[in-house]
């Protein structure tokens, strides 16, 4: 049903965010190696935003899983 579709959607968003996070770490690391503080700070801010979004998605996923159990 709709809850199963929502669960699948949130699962996919978490997988995608994991790939995005790895890419941002690489970007941050490269900027650190190049002493490019501006790029490093931008990558860091994107990581913070992404981690916040992941927490939000995890909470939604938890709520959907609880609803599916009841």
Phi and psi restraints in degrees (value plus and minus 20) as a CYANA .aco file:
   2 UNK   PHI     -83.5   -43.5
   2 UNK   PSI     -57.9   -17.9
   3 UNK   PHI     -86.8   -46.8
   3 UNK   PSI     -59.0   -19.0
   4 UNK   PHI     -83.0   -43.0
   4 UNK   PSI     -61.4   -21.4
   5 UNK   PHI     -84.6   -44.6
   5 UNK   PSI     -60.3   -20.3
   6 UNK   PHI     -83.7   -43.7
   6 UNK   PSI     -62.8   -22.8
   7 UNK   PHI     -80.5   -40.5
   7 UNK   PSI     -66.9   -26.9
   8 UNK   PHI     -80.5   -40.5
   8 UNK   PSI     -61.1   -21.1
   9 UNK   PHI     -82.9   -42.9
   9 UNK   PSI     -65.8   -25.8
  10 UNK   PHI     -86.2   -46.2
  10 UNK   PSI     -59.2   -19.2
  11 UNK   PHI     -78.9   -38.9
  11 UNK   PSI     -64.3   -24.3
  12 UNK   PHI     -85.3   -45.3
  12 UNK   PSI     -60.3   -20.3
  13 UNK   PHI     -82.1   -42.1
  13 UNK   PSI     -58.3   -18.3
  14 UNK   PHI     -85.9   -45.9
  14 UNK   PSI     -61.5   -21.5
  15 UNK   PHI     -82.5   -42.5
  15 UNK   PSI     -63.9   -23.9
  16 UNK   PHI     -83.6   -43.6
  16 UNK   PSI     -61.0   -21.0
  17 UNK   PHI     -86.6   -46.6
  17 UNK   PSI     -51.0   -11.0
  18 UNK   PHI     -83.5   -43.5
  18 UNK   PSI     -63.4   -23.4
  19 UNK   PHI     -84.6   -44.6
  19 UNK   PSI     -61.6   -21.6
  20 UNK   PHI     -82.8   -42.8
  20 UNK   PSI     -60.4   -20.4
  21 UNK   PHI     -84.5   -44.5
  21 UNK   PSI     -61.9   -21.9
  22 UNK   PHI     -82.1   -42.1
  22 UNK   PSI     -61.1   -21.1
  23 UNK   PHI     -84.1   -44.1
  23 UNK   PSI     -62.0   -22.0
  24 UNK   PHI     -87.0   -47.0
  24 UNK   PSI     -56.6   -16.6
  25 UNK   PHI     -81.3   -41.3
  25 UNK   PSI     -62.6   -22.6
  26 UNK   PHI     -82.6   -42.6
  26 UNK   PSI     -63.2   -23.2
  27 UNK   PHI     -81.7   -41.7
  27 UNK   PSI     -65.2   -25.2
  28 UNK   PHI     -82.8   -42.8
  28 UNK   PSI     -64.7   -24.7
  29 UNK   PHI     -83.2   -43.2
  29 UNK   PSI     -64.3   -24.3
  30 UNK   PHI     -82.8   -42.8
  30 UNK   PSI     -61.3   -21.3
  31 UNK   PHI     -85.7   -45.7
  31 UNK   PSI     -57.1   -17.1
  32 UNK   PHI     -84.2   -44.2
  32 UNK   PSI     -64.0   -24.0
  33 UNK   PHI     -81.8   -41.8
  33 UNK   PSI     -53.5   -13.5
  34 UNK   PHI    -110.8   -70.8
  34 UNK   PSI     -16.5    23.5
  35 UNK   PHI      33.4    73.4
  35 UNK   PSI      16.8    56.8
  36 UNK   PHI    -117.7   -77.7
  36 UNK   PSI      66.7   106.7
  37 UNK   PHI     -83.9   -43.9
  37 UNK   PSI     -57.4   -17.4
  38 UNK   PHI     -82.4   -42.4
  38 UNK   PSI     -67.7   -27.7
  39 UNK   PHI     -86.5   -46.5
  39 UNK   PSI     -57.8   -17.8
  40 UNK   PHI     -83.5   -43.5
  40 UNK   PSI     -64.6   -24.6
  41 UNK   PHI     -85.6   -45.6
  41 UNK   PSI     -58.2   -18.2
  42 UNK   PHI     -84.0   -44.0
  42 UNK   PSI     -63.7   -23.7
  43 UNK   PHI     -84.2   -44.2
  43 UNK   PSI     -59.9   -19.9
  44 UNK   PHI     -82.7   -42.7
  44 UNK   PSI     -63.8   -23.8
  45 UNK   PHI     -83.6   -43.6
  45 UNK   PSI     -59.3   -19.3
  46 UNK   PHI     -83.7   -43.7
  46 UNK   PSI     -57.5   -17.5
  47 UNK   PHI     -85.8   -45.8
  47 UNK   PSI     -62.3   -22.3
  48 UNK   PHI     -80.4   -40.4
  48 UNK   PSI     -66.8   -26.8
  49 UNK   PHI     -80.5   -40.5
  49 UNK   PSI     -63.2   -23.2
  50 UNK   PHI     -85.1   -45.1
  50 UNK   PSI     -63.0   -23.0
  51 UNK   PHI     -84.3   -44.3
  51 UNK   PSI     -57.7   -17.7
  52 UNK   PHI     -83.5   -43.5
  52 UNK   PSI     -62.8   -22.8
  53 UNK   PHI     -84.0   -44.0
  53 UNK   PSI     -60.6   -20.6
  54 UNK   PHI     -82.0   -42.0
  54 UNK   PSI     -60.4   -20.4
  55 UNK   PHI     -82.0   -42.0
  55 UNK   PSI     -62.8   -22.8
  56 UNK   PHI     -81.8   -41.8
  56 UNK   PSI     -65.5   -25.5
  57 UNK   PHI     -84.4   -44.4
  57 UNK   PSI     -62.7   -22.7
  58 UNK   PHI     -78.8   -38.8
  58 UNK   PSI     -60.8   -20.8
  59 UNK   PHI     -84.5   -44.5
  59 UNK   PSI     -62.2   -22.2
  60 UNK   PHI     -82.0   -42.0
  60 UNK   PSI     -63.3   -23.3
  61 UNK   PHI     -81.7   -41.7
  61 UNK   PSI     -63.5   -23.5
  62 UNK   PHI     -80.0   -40.0
  62 UNK   PSI     -63.6   -23.6
  63 UNK   PHI     -83.8   -43.8
  63 UNK   PSI     -61.3   -21.3
  64 UNK   PHI     -86.0   -46.0
  64 UNK   PSI     -62.7   -22.7
  65 UNK   PHI     -83.2   -43.2
  65 UNK   PSI     -58.9   -18.9
  66 UNK   PHI     -83.7   -43.7
  66 UNK   PSI     -60.6   -20.6
  67 UNK   PHI     -85.9   -45.9
  67 UNK   PSI     -55.7   -15.7
  68 UNK   PHI     -89.0   -49.0
  68 UNK   PSI     -49.3    -9.3
  69 UNK   PHI     -94.1   -54.1
  69 UNK   PSI     -47.7    -7.7
